[in-house]
């Protein structure tokens, strides 16, 4: 199963919530591991944030199946095991290199992970611009999440972005990070969507997320409880066949 996350403006917490959802996603009977793939064409931050290198990473992962060989199936060769059954394939920190790489590699990488049922995939797509190559991941995702801030200016571009994403096969949801300035029914009416959720934010969201990934003690706090509750709400919007990993590949 593939979950793709992206934003429309600013930095509302896409990367942190990609990591949190991967960590909180409940294990199924097959005991799948979760893989976070950093596919932001504007460059990645997770290698620096978690103190790991970028090589091997997204560049080697994309190159392995672009050559038409099967090494991409060996996810462990291109990832870092962060614990909590979360594996990270970090993106390059260079925006120029990331943009060039994903322009060529996003379609084949999206197709490859859609055909890999050994893992659940959580893809940080950066911003959902019409020209973004990482939109290829939304085309094979069972769930696409548009992450936005809570202010009215954060929501103005959301209806147009949702319209752009609607032709996809999977569920499309909006995640507001922070306390909204308007009531939920008013927001749902403006966005013309019932799949709208609210998640907490904080000034230290990246650090608190890293603490949850790296230690068990941080899982006693409000952020982890919020992540668990959000996973349950998101799963309730998805068809059963998606949760059984039957959707994704076109």
Secondary structure, DSSP 8 states (H G I E B T S, - for coil): -EEEEEESSS--SHHHHHHHHHHHS---TT--EEEEEE--TT---HHHHTT--SSSSHHHHHHHHHTT-SGGG-GGGG-EEEETTEEEE---S-HHHHHHHHHHHHHHHHHHHHT-TTEEEEEEEEE--TT-TTHHHHTS-SEEEEEE-SSHHHHTTHHHHHHHHTTSSSEEEEEEES--SS-HHHHHHHHT-S-EEEE---TTHHHHHHHHHH-SGGGGSHHHHHHHHHHHHHHHHS-HHHHTT--S--
